[in-house]
Amino acid sequence: MIIVLKKDVTQEQVQHIIGKVESVGLTVHVSQGVERTIIGAIGEEEILRSLPLDALPGVEKVMPILKPYKLVSREFKPDNTVIKFANNTEIGNKKIAIVAGPCAVESRDSLLKIARLVKEAGANFLRGGAFKPRTSPYTFQGLGEEGLKYLAQARQETGMMIVTELMDPRDLDLICAYADIIQIGARNMQNFKLLTEVGKQKKPVLLKRGLSSTIKELLMSAEYIMAQGNYNVILCERGIRTFEDFTRNTLDISAVPVIKSLSHLPIVIDPSHAAGKWALVPALSKAAIAAGADGLLIEVHDNPENALSDGAQSLLPEKFKALLQDLAKIAQAVGREI
């Protein structure tokens, strides 16, 4: 249930409404919009219908949320969510976020070199996996905490915020000590225990769409995180599994406008994992910006043929730099900027 408050509502009235809702065992979520404050009351429908919410001072109207995802929906928060970071960068605003770096942190020197190059090209976030979920148990699994320390050093040197993946709830405190954005990979999109745990802390969460998941299922997974109180969620379309085998996955570019219509959360595109081939990354990146994506995750490596993970889909730094120059023109055409 959504409780829309009047423009002139007082803080005392807001607290009274919240207290009334919580007194019957319902969960309260508050959304402070540009023009209106909205209170989301989550719980049993019968209890919600029995409350005389319309009669409470400061309430303008009460509306049901018909979709199964409540907090993620446009009904709960009509305005776009903009996630802000300590270095004054944002995701979800006019400026498109560029997240770049290697698939995996391989060594200190390699990471720092790539970080400097992508920063110079125009990236404002550095990605790199310290814990790598791989299809084969015999391939490189990441450097663990050592890799996290290298990422922190790269942040200190370049000023870029760090994005790295969490796979195990037991590593949450460790990841939080180093990362600025916690990535939940495609294979863990419906790991509800993991989603619940990251929802209990406040660092932004980058939630990737599962290999065979619908948009509705992606939004429901985001709901798990937000239900715990963490509203800093970034959705990521990274391609889904179809019968097509020329590309690694099939990029669902329609997910961008669909999610924009259904949810207030920002959405970014990962063209590298969608394509699986570096030569296709520029075209998919351009399509993503034209479609309205709030950011891109692009894998960049200075020596792709010897990369320990996903070298085939990684751009060389010079190609990444040229791509950003092209993307700036498309961004300007759709009222955005790189």
C-alpha positions in Angstrom: 0.0 0.0 0.0 1.2 3.5 -0.9 0.4 6.4 1.4 0.8 9.7 -0.5 1.3 12.6 2.0 0.2 16.2 1.5 2.7 18.8 0.5 2.3 20.7 3.8 2.5 17.6 6.0 4.4 18.1 9.2 7.1 15.9 10.6 4.9 15.2 13.6 2.1 13.9 11.3 4.6 11.8 9.4 5.8 10.1 12.6 2.2 9.6 13.7 1.4 7.8 10.4 4.5 5.7 10.6 3.7 4.7 14.2 0.1 3.8 13.2 1.3 1.5 10.5 4.0 -0.1 12.5 1.6 -0.7 15.5 -0.2 -3.4 13.5 3.0 -5.2 12.6 3.5 -3.7 9.1 6.9 -2.7 7.6 7.3 1.0 6.7 9.5 2.4 3.9 9.7 6.1 3.3 10.4 7.7 -0.1 11.3 11.4 -0.1 10.5 12.7 -3.5 10.9 16.2 -5.1 7.3 17.2 -4.5 5.8 14.5 -2.3 6.7 12.2 0.6 5.4 8.6 0.1 5.2 5.9 2.7 5.2 2.3 1.6 3.3 0.0 4.0 4.3 -3.6 3.3 2.4 -6.5 4.9 -0.8 -8.5 4.9 -3.4 -7.1 2.5 -6.2 -7.7 5.0 -4.5 -5.7 7.7 -3.8 -2.9 5.3 -7.4 -2.7 4.1 -8.6 -2.5 7.7 -6.6 0.6 8.6 -8.4 3.9 8.2 -5.3 5.5 6.6 -7.2 8.0 4.6 -8.5 9.6 7.8 -5.0 10.3 9.3 -3.9 13.9 9.3 -1.4 14.7 6.5 -2.6 11.9 4.2 -3.6 12.9 0.7 -4.5 9.5 -0.7 -3.9 5.8 -0.3 -3.3 3.5 -3.2 -2.6 -0.2 -3.6 0.6 -1.4 -5.2 -0.6 -4.0 -7.7 2.8 -5.3 -8.8 4.5 -8.1 -6.8 7.6 -5.9 -6.4 6.6 -2.9 -4.2 9.7 -0.8 -3.2 11.3 -1.2 -6.6 8.2 0.1 -8.5 7.5 3.5 -9.9 4.4 3.7 -7.7 6.6 3.7 -4.6 9.1 6.2 -6.0 8.1 8.2 -9.1 11.4 10.0 -9.4 14.5 8.3 -10.7 16.9 7.0 -8.0 20.3 8.7 -8.2 23.1 7.0 -6.3 25.9 9.3 -5.1 29.4 8.5 -4.1 32.2 10.0 -2.0 34.2 11.3 -5.1 31.1 13.2 -6.3 30.3 10.7 -9.0 26.7 9.5 -9.5 24.8 6.7 -11.2 21.3 7.4 -12.5 21.7 11.1 -13.3 22.5 12.9 -16.6 26.1 11.8 -16.7 26.5 8.2 -17.8 28.6 6.1 -15.5 31.5 4.2 -17.1 32.8 1.2 -15.2 35.9 -0.3 -16.7 38.7 -2.7 -15.8 39.8 -6.3 -16.0 37.5 -9.2 -15.4 39.8 -10.4 -12.6 42.5 -8.7 -10.5 45.6 -10.6 -11.7 48.5 -8.7 -10.2 49.2 -5.3 -8.6 51.2 -3.9 -11.5 48.7 -5.0 -14.1 45.7 -3.6 -12.2 47.4 -0.2 -11.6 48.4 0.1 -15.2 44.9 -0.7 -16.5 43.4 1.6 -13.8 45.5 4.6 -15.0 44.7 3.9 -18.6 40.9 3.7 -18.2 40.9 6.7 -15.9 42.7 8.7 -18.5 40.2 7.6 -21.2 37.2 8.8 -19.1 36.1 5.9 -16.8 34.9 6.9 -13.3 34.6 3.5 -11.8 37.1 0.6 -11.7 35.9 -3.0 -11.9 37.9 -6.1 -11.0 37.1 -9.4 -9.5 39.0 -10.6 -6.4 36.8 -13.6 -6.0 35.9 -15.2 -9.3 33.0 -17.6 -9.9 34.2 -19.8 -12.8 32.4 -22.6 -14.6 35.4 -24.9 -14.1 36.9 -25.4 -10.6 40.3 -25.7 -12.2 40.5 -22.2 -13.7 41.7 -19.0 -12.0 39.5 -18.2 -9.0 40.9 -14.8 -8.0 43.4 -13.4 -5.5 41.0 -12.9 -2.6 41.9 -10.3 -0.1 45.2 -9.6 -1.8 43.2 -8.6 -4.9 41.0 -6.3 -2.8 44.1 -4.5 -1.4 45.3 -3.9 -5.0 41.9 -2.4 -5.8 42.0 -0.1 -2.8 45.5 1.0 -3.9 44.1 1.8 -7.4 41.3 3.8 -5.9 43.8 5.8 -3.8 45.9 6.6 -6.9 43.2 7.3 -9.4 40.2 8.4 -7.4 37.9 6.0 -9.1 35.3 4.1 -7.0 35.7 0.3 -6.8 33.2 -2.3 -8.0 33.9 -5.9 -7.1 31.9 -9.1 -6.7 30.6 -10.8 -3.6 29.7 -14.5 -3.8 29.6 -15.7 -0.2 27.8 -14.0 2.7 30.7 -14.9 4.9 32.9 -12.5 2.9 30.5 -9.5 3.2 32.4 -7.7 5.9 35.7 -8.2 4.0 34.2 -6.9 0.7 32.6 -3.9 2.5 36.0 -2.9 4.0 37.4 -2.4 0.4 34.6 -2.0 -2.1 32.4 1.1 -3.0 29.9 -1.0 -4.9 29.1 -4.7 -4.2 28.4 -6.7 -7.3 26.0 -9.6 -7.2 26.8 -11.8 -10.3 24.3 -13.3 -12.6 24.7 -16.8 -11.1 23.7 -15.4 -7.7 20.8 -13.2 -8.7 18.4 -15.5 -6.9 20.7 -16.4 -4.0 18.1 -14.9 -1.6 20.2 -15.4 1.5 23.0 -13.4 -0.2 20.5 -10.7 -1.3 19.1 -10.4 2.2 22.6 -9.9 3.7 23.7 -7.2 1.3 20.3 -5.5 2.0 21.2 -5.1 5.6 24.2 -2.9 4.9 24.2 0.5 3.1 26.8 0.2 0.3 25.4 0.3 -3.2 24.7 -3.1 -4.8 25.1 -3.8 -8.5 22.6 -6.6 -9.3 23.2 -8.5 -12.5 20.3 -10.2 -14.3 20.5 -14.0 -14.2 21.4 -16.1 -17.2 17.8 -17.2 -17.8 15.8 -14.7 -15.7 12.9 -12.5 -16.7 12.8 -8.8 -16.0 10.2 -9.5 -13.3 12.5 -11.9 -11.6 15.3 -9.4 -11.7 13.0 -6.8 -10.1 11.9 -9.2 -7.4 15.5 -9.9 -6.5 16.1 -6.2 -6.2 13.0 -6.2 -3.9 14.8 -8.6 -1.6 17.7 -6.1 -1.1 15.4 -3.1 -0.7 13.1 -4.8 1.7 16.0 -5.0 4.2 16.4 -1.2 4.0 19.2 -0.7 1.4 17.7 1.4 -1.4 21.0 1.8 -3.2 20.5 -0.8 -5.9 21.8 -0.6 -9.5 20.3 -3.1 -12.0 22.5 -4.6 -14.7 21.5 -6.2 -18.0 24.3 -8.5 -19.1 22.7 -10.7 -21.7 20.5 -13.8 -21.3 20.8 -17.3 -22.5 18.9 -18.1 -25.7 19.2 -20.6 -28.6 21.7 -18.2 -30.3 25.3 -19.5 -30.0 27.3 -16.9 -32.0 27.5 -14.6 -29.0 28.2 -15.6 -25.5 24.7 -14.4 -24.5 21.9 -12.4 -26.1 21.8 -8.8 -25.0 18.2 -7.8 -24.2 18.4 -4.1 -25.1 14.7 -3.8 -24.6 15.3 -4.3 -20.9 16.5 -0.7 -20.6 13.2 1.0 -21.6 11.1 -1.7 -19.9 12.9 -1.3 -16.6 12.8 2.5 -16.9 9.0 2.3 -17.2 8.5 -0.2 -14.3 11.2 0.9 -11.8 12.9 4.0 -10.5 16.3 2.2 -10.1 19.2 3.0 -12.4 20.1 0.3 -15.0 23.5 -0.3 -16.6 24.5 -2.5 -19.5 27.4 -5.0 -19.5 28.2 -5.5 -23.2 31.3 -7.5 -22.6 29.5 -10.5 -21.0 26.7 -10.2 -23.4 28.9 -10.4 -26.5 31.8 -12.6 -25.3 33.7 -11.0 -28.2 35.5 -7.7 -28.0 34.7 -6.7 -31.5 31.0 -6.6 -30.7 31.4 -4.5 -27.5 31.4 -1.0 -29.3 28.2 -1.6 -31.2 26.3 -2.9 -28.1 27.7 0.0 -26.0 26.4 2.5 -28.5 23.0 0.8 -28.6 22.8 0.8 -24.8 23.4 4.6 -24.6 20.9 5.3 -27.3 18.3 3.1 -25.4 18.7 5.2 -22.2 21.1 3.1 -20.1 22.6 4.9 -17.0 26.0 3.3 -17.4 28.2 0.7 -19.0 30.4 -2.1 -17.6 33.3 -2.7 -20.0 36.1 -5.1 -19.6 39.5 -3.6 -20.5 42.8 -5.4 -20.4 46.3 -4.3 -21.6 47.2 -7.9 -22.7 43.9 -9.8 -23.5 45.6 -12.8 -25.1 47.3 -13.6 -21.8 44.4 -12.6 -19.5 43.6 -15.1 -16.8 39.9 -14.5 -17.3 37.7 -13.5 -20.3 40.4 -12.1 -22.5 38.4 -12.7 -25.6 35.8 -10.0 -24.6 38.2 -7.4 -23.2 39.0 -4.2 -25.1 42.5 -2.9 -25.4 42.9 0.4 -23.7 43.3 2.3 -26.9 40.1 0.8 -28.3 38.3 1.7 -25.1 39.5 5.3 -25.3 38.3 5.5 -28.9 34.9 4.0 -28.0 34.3 6.6 -25.2 34.9 9.4 -27.8 32.2 7.9 -30.0 29.9 7.3 -27.1 30.1 11.0 -26.1 28.5 11.9 -29.4 25.6 9.5 -28.9 25.1 10.6 -25.3 24.8 14.2 -26.4 22.2 13.3 -29.0 20.0 11.7 -26.3 20.5 14.5 -23.7 23.2 12.7 -21.7 26.9 13.1 -21.3 29.9 10.8 -20.8 
